[in-house]
Amino acid sequence: MTDTLAISGGTPVRNTETHPWPSWPQNTSDEWNNKIEPLLRDVYFSSNEGSGGTMIPRFCELYASYTGTNYALFMPHGTDSISAALAAALDLDGFSEGGEIIVPNYTFVATASAVLERRCTVAFVDISPETFTIDPKAVEDAITPQTRAILPVHLGGHPAEMGTLQDIAKKHQLYLIEDCAQAHGAEYQNKKVGNLSDVGAFSFQASKNLTSGEGGMVTTNDKDIHDRVCAFMNVGRAPGGARWEYPRLGWNYRPSEYLAAILLVRLELLQEQTNLRNRNGVYLSSLLEEVDGITPPIHAPWTTKHGYHLYCMKYNPDGFGGKSREDFVKALSAEGIPCSIGYRSPLSMEPGMAHVGEKYPDLIRTLPCPNTELVCEQSVWLFQNLLLSTESEIDQVVEAITKIHNAWN
Ligand SMILES: Cc1ncc(COP(=O)(O)O)c(C=O)c1O
């Protein structure tokens, strides 16, 4: 006797109308009244809502100290942060070809579009099927005389294999640039992401584990890179330089003081929230290990802290009576557990990217990516806000998956 699945008219394990999952961001009246509103008020009455205010320098200082880097530079978006990181590391003005950048083929579109926007070419390489992050062996195989940088992504919050990538970058004299958009607070051997390469790029877009709706950050330990990011984002000015002097060419990527004010408050909670997501992530995996057909995400040995922007598991139809992953996602969603198949195809095969590749074959080189293809077929993602719930709520995720498992076997 099995329970009728919600998708077939049964009662869902969780009624999300009466019992919603933790909202994101976790806004409260208390926080607004005591923290956010006074800071926004300060900005408003300072008559200094853009550059020259105090919130952005304060937030940058705290974020640099959080990541352990010498510098942090607040940007309007994560995509801009990748562009600025590349422009600064490679000293590119964007008017000549910048060389080739090695990018994992399993990532958000912006990782590669920011590279193309800087007039660099992209080499898409495979990922590890365990961590969903760039495979160092595939990186080394892809290197050519045109290669200038490696751009690993800490996908879903799991740190890429940075030690090996550092060795490869050093051996071949390449820049290493981290896409940390999904990995605030994640640690590789006790060192925070964004501090494991020449330069890191974060996003504070609405879904991210630290957010101001939109926003980004570049982190680096290198003074020259810092200065070039300053020029890139501030119409070519030198840090602390005169207003009408432009020693380099740059653009306007200056964010608003209001965003930094909100982030200052939310940064206070980031570590505690990351720890909670880690506790719940590990707890969930310990239970899902028992379910035939589900492979929970791993913590590779170098991962001293997972960022858990996503809980990326893998689904095998054999454990679920042969039902497709798409059917599983529909059934799990109906049980009140929000989930997604994630990236549906390797980024190189997404129509926009494929179109660029067809029109300008010299811009995109795609190496064999069997693991990426497999992960695109098997992955099921849960989202970070779910991991901010209680253990008994995490039990409902397992209950829903087990219910589907039993109904289909
Ligand atoms: C891996 C990755 N890189 C880059 C970005 C771009 O960030 P943004 O949306 O802030 O431009 C995102 C998220 O949106 C992302 O997930």
PDBQT file of the ligand as one rigid body, heavy atoms in Angstrom, charges set to zero:
ROOT
HETATM    1  C1  LIG A 501      28.076  31.034 -12.037  1.00  0.00    +0.000 C 
HETATM    2  C2  LIG A 501      27.562  32.427 -12.276  1.00  0.00    +0.000 A 
HETATM    3  N1  LIG A 501      28.374  33.327 -12.837  1.00  0.00    +0.000 NA
HETATM    4  C3  LIG A 501      27.977  34.586 -13.050  1.00  0.00    +0.000 A 
HETATM    5  C4  LIG A 501      26.718  35.017 -12.694  1.00  0.00    +0.000 A 
HETATM    6  C5  LIG A 501      26.314  36.415 -13.062  1.00  0.00    +0.000 C 
HETATM    7  O1  LIG A 501      25.953  37.218 -11.990  1.00  0.00    +0.000 OA
HETATM    8  P1  LIG A 501      24.927  38.424 -12.201  1.00  0.00    +0.000 P 
HETATM    9  O2  LIG A 501      23.583  37.856 -12.469  1.00  0.00    +0.000 OA
HETATM   10  O3  LIG A 501      25.001  39.171 -10.908  1.00  0.00    +0.000 OA
HETATM   11  O4  LIG A 501      25.422  39.251 -13.334  1.00  0.00    +0.000 OA
HETATM   12  C6  LIG A 501      25.833  34.112 -12.082  1.00  0.00    +0.000 A 
HETATM   13  C7  LIG A 501      24.484  34.431 -11.594  1.00  0.00    +0.000 C 
HETATM   14  O5  LIG A 501      23.638  35.068 -12.011  1.00  0.00    +0.000 OA
HETATM   15  C8  LIG A 501      26.268  32.772 -11.878  1.00  0.00    +0.000 A 
HETATM   16  O6  LIG A 501      25.469  31.859 -11.326  1.00  0.00    +0.000 OA
ENDROOT
TORSDOF 0
